[in-house]
């Protein structure tokens, strides 16, 4: 006659301790990454100057549709021509 083999489960406190250990390790890893990152510094903006925003990949400039100055105006990428609307 075959006997049934019973597996023994680990106690609940041991399972929680393992999960808490993984969470602490992940938190410490994230903290190390955050502290190792260099702080961002913003450039100063001259409000009296003109700026052209050019896409690094396409070389196209940000263009304002119909030279509109209202809020919510449409923008598009267009070949750079140094016009006042770019």
N, C-alpha and C positions, 0 to 999 in steps of 0.2 A: 504494500500500500504506500503510495507516494504521499509525502508530507508537503503541505503548502509552505512556501518560503515567504516570509513577511519582510518587507523592507521597512526600515526604520526611518522616519522623517526627522529632519533636524528640527530642533526647537525653534519656535517663532523668534525668540530674541536673537538667535544666531543668524537667521535670515535677514532680519532688520539691520543687524550690525554690518553685514556684508553690503547691503544696499546703501547704508549711510556712508560706508567707506568709499564706495564708488562715487557718490555724490560729492563728498569732500574732495576727492582727487580731481574730479572735473572742475570744481570751483577753484581750486588752487591752480590748475593749469590755465584756466581762463584769466585769473588774476595775474599770473606771470606774463601772459601774452599782452594784457592791457598795460602793465607797467613797463614792458620792454618797448612798446610802440613810442615813436617820437611824437611830441606834441605838435599839433597843427598850428600854423601861424598864418593869419590873414594879411593880405597885402593892403596897403592903404590905397584908397580910391580918390582920384582927383575929380571932383564933381564938375569942374569946368573943362575937362578933356573929353575927347571922343574915343570910344573903344570899339574894336571890331572883334566879335567872337567867332573864331574859326575852328572848325572840327579838325582834329589832328589826323583822322583817318581819311576823310574825303577831301579836305582842303577847302570845303565850302563854308561860306559865311552865313551867319544868322541874318535873315532878311525879314523886315517888317512889311506885311502885306499892305499895299496901297498907301504907304507912308503914314499910316494911321497912328495917332498918339493916345487914343482912348484906352481905358482899361479893358482887358480881355481881347486885345487885338490878335489876329492870326500871325503866326511866325512860320517861316519855312527856311530850308537850307537852299542857298542859291550860289552860283558861281560868283566869286568875289569880284566886285567892280568898283569898290571904294566910294559908292554913292552915299548920300546923307541918310538913307533909309537902312543902311547895313550897320 
